[in-house]
Amino acid sequence: MKKKTDVVIIGGGCIGAATAYELAKAGLKDVVLVERHTLSCGATGRCAGGARQQWSEPANVRLAKASIEMFKRFEDEMGRDIGLVNGGYLLCAHTPEEAEHFKKNVKMQRENGVDVRIVDPKEIREITPCINTDGMILGAYCPDDLHVDPFLAVQGWAENAIRLGVDVELHTEVTGFKRKGNRVSAVITNRGDIECKTVVNAAGPWSQDVGRMLGIELGTYPERHQICVTEPVKRMLWPLVVDFYVSIYFRQSAHGSFVFGHSDPNEKPSYNIRGTWRFLEEISKKLTTLMPSLKDICIVRQWAGLYDMSPDAQPILGKVSEDAENFLVAIGYSGHGFMLAPMSGLLMAELIVYGEARTQPIDALSIKRFAGGRKHKEHNVV
């Protein structure tokens, strides 16, 4: 392992791997990515693999739109198939308030170049004939949204970063930092110290722990979210469906299994990734209400992962403290890091190489937005 480098990236998930690749692609190849276990072993490896552009906040829409375009180029650029399926996303509204919220969002999303439209219940049934539309007022449909295999994507970023000269050090745990004045001078790991010029915290749900090693409170916290997978059945659903009112998302994989999960408003911050019977009971009722034809399907697997939550459910990008001016973060994605990873990696690389994000502005995602309270929160989270 190197004892000295330009950049140390902490975290071997989608954000860390994408940043490492984009740095090397930009010509900064003296980079070390450290991961305490293996690639994709944290939140990335436990996500559902969807990528959508339907957000309530413009900054998220811009990140997502650019990331979708990068995912589409991934195989040609990286030489790796990432299981990309252009199945789209369908969001369902049940209340007049939610319907108005959808219309407002769709207008903003279209202004940002997203191919999305409002659909009525008849059109919802045409898009997804198997869905129960009772109680639905309307939907928002984007045919350009994707499903992608997160393991294959991270492997692609990492392989190409290594090809370009990046060192990827697995089973390497960060235990602290050394300082010189208001800068981090070295990252301390269980395998030795690494002197560096810049540090990137891409540790996902453990981002706050990394910040506290420097005495910095980042405001992020881990939150458990659970997922189920069923036995495979005949293909009947193409888009990934999100219903915020019911609180569920579900999609059918290429080989026929249904993947589905939800948010639990009673979940407390923790690193708990154990599954529960209560989740199985609740999610099964939700799924079979919306998809009655699945009432006899068998669940074959269940797991839990962690969202890295931020106060407004939007990512935090860039420098976070004058006391550690070379310590950058790409954190707080609130369960949607994989969707936004391609463009996040590019923007972080631009910040490091050029001192600014050039491809799109990220001022709205600075940690400074929380000073005095945050007025805008991302609502399209499940």
Secondary structure as the mmCIF struct_conf table of DSSP 4:
data_model
#
loop_
_struct_conf.conf_type_id
_struct_conf.id
_struct_conf.beg_label_comp_id
_struct_conf.beg_label_asym_id
_struct_conf.beg_label_seq_id
_struct_conf.end_label_comp_id
_struct_conf.end_label_asym_id
_struct_conf.end_label_seq_id
BEND BEND1 LYS A 3 LYS A 3
STRN STRN1 LYS A 4 LYS A 4
BEND BEND2 ASP A 6 ASP A 6
STRN STRN2 VAL A 7 ILE A 10
BEND BEND3 GLY A 13 GLY A 13
HELX_RH_AL_P HELX_RH_AL_P1 CYS A 14 LYS A 25
TURN_TY1_P TURN_TY1_P1 ALA A 26 GLY A 27
STRN STRN3 VAL A 31 VAL A 34
BEND BEND4 ARG A 36 HIS A 37
TURN_TY1_P TURN_TY1_P2 LEU A 39 SER A 40
BEND BEND5 GLY A 42 ALA A 43
HELX_RH_3T_P HELX_RH_3T_P1 THR A 44 ARG A 46
BEND BEND6 CYS A 47 CYS A 47
STRN STRN4 GLY A 50 ALA A 51
BEND BEND7 SER A 56 GLU A 57
HELX_RH_AL_P HELX_RH_AL_P2 PRO A 58 MET A 78
BEND BEND8 GLY A 79 GLY A 79
STRN STRN5 VAL A 85 VAL A 85
STRN STRN6 TYR A 89 ALA A 93
BEND BEND9 THR A 95 THR A 95
HELX_RH_AL_P HELX_RH_AL_P3 PRO A 96 GLU A 111
TURN_TY1_P TURN_TY1_P3 ASN A 112 GLY A 113
STRN STRN7 ARG A 117 VAL A 119
HELX_RH_AL_P HELX_RH_AL_P4 PRO A 121 ILE A 127
TURN_TY1_P TURN_TY1_P4 PRO A 129 CYS A 130
BEND BEND10 ILE A 131 ILE A 131
TURN_TY1_P TURN_TY1_P5 ASP A 134 GLY A 135
STRN STRN8 LEU A 138 CYS A 142
TURN_TY1_P TURN_TY1_P6 PRO A 143 ASP A 144
STRN STRN9 LEU A 146 HIS A 147
HELX_RH_AL_P HELX_RH_AL_P5 PRO A 150 ARG A 163
TURN_TY1_P TURN_TY1_P7 LEU A 164 GLY A 165
STRN STRN10 ASP A 167 GLU A 169
BEND BEND11 HIS A 171 HIS A 171
STRN STRN11 VAL A 174 LYS A 180
TURN_TY1_P TURN_TY1_P8 GLY A 181 ASN A 182
STRN STRN12 ARG A 183 THR A 189
TURN_TY1_P TURN_TY1_P9 ASN A 190 ARG A 191
STRN STRN13 GLY A 192 GLU A 195
BEND BEND12 LYS A 197 LYS A 197
STRN STRN14 THR A 198 ASN A 201
HELX_RH_3T_P HELX_RH_3T_P2 GLY A 204 TRP A 206
HELX_RH_AL_P HELX_RH_AL_P6 SER A 207 ARG A 212
TURN_TY1_P TURN_TY1_P10 MET A 213 GLY A 215
STRN STRN15 TYR A 221 THR A 230
HELX_LH_PP_P HELX_LH_PP_P1 GLU A 231 PRO A 232
BEND BEND13 PRO A 239 PRO A 239
STRN STRN16 LEU A 240 ASP A 243
TURN_TY1_P TURN_TY1_P11 PHE A 244 SER A 247
STRN STRN17 ILE A 248 GLN A 252
TURN_TY1_P TURN_TY1_P12 ALA A 254 HIS A 255
BEND BEND14 GLY A 256 GLY A 256
STRN STRN18 PHE A 258 HIS A 262
TURN_TY1_P TURN_TY1_P13 PRO A 265 ASN A 266
HELX_LH_PP_P HELX_LH_PP_P2 GLU A 267 LYS A 268
STRN STRN19 PRO A 269 PRO A 269
HELX_RH_AL_P HELX_RH_AL_P7 TRP A 277 LEU A 290
HELX_RH_3T_P HELX_RH_3T_P3 PRO A 292 LEU A 294
TURN_TY1_P TURN_TY1_P14 LYS A 295 ASP A 296
HELX_LH_PP_P HELX_LH_PP_P3 ILE A 297 CYS A 298
STRN STRN20 ILE A 299 MET A 309
TURN_TY1_P TURN_TY1_P15 PRO A 311 ASP A 312
BEND BEND15 ALA A 313 GLN A 314
STRN STRN21 ILE A 316 LYS A 319
HELX_RH_3T_P HELX_RH_3T_P4 GLU A 322 ALA A 324
TURN_TY1_P TURN_TY1_P16 GLU A 325 ASN A 326
STRN STRN22 PHE A 327 ILE A 331
TURN_TY1_P TURN_TY1_P17 SER A 334 GLY A 335
HELX_RH_AL_P HELX_RH_AL_P8 GLY A 337 TYR A 354
BEND BEND16 GLY A 355 GLU A 356
BEND BEND17 THR A 359 GLN A 360
HELX_RH_3T_P HELX_RH_3T_P5 ASP A 363 LEU A 365
BEND BEND18 SER A 366 SER A 366
HELX_RH_3T_P HELX_RH_3T_P6 ILE A 367 PHE A 370
TURN_TY1_P TURN_TY1_P18 ALA A 371 GLY A 372
#
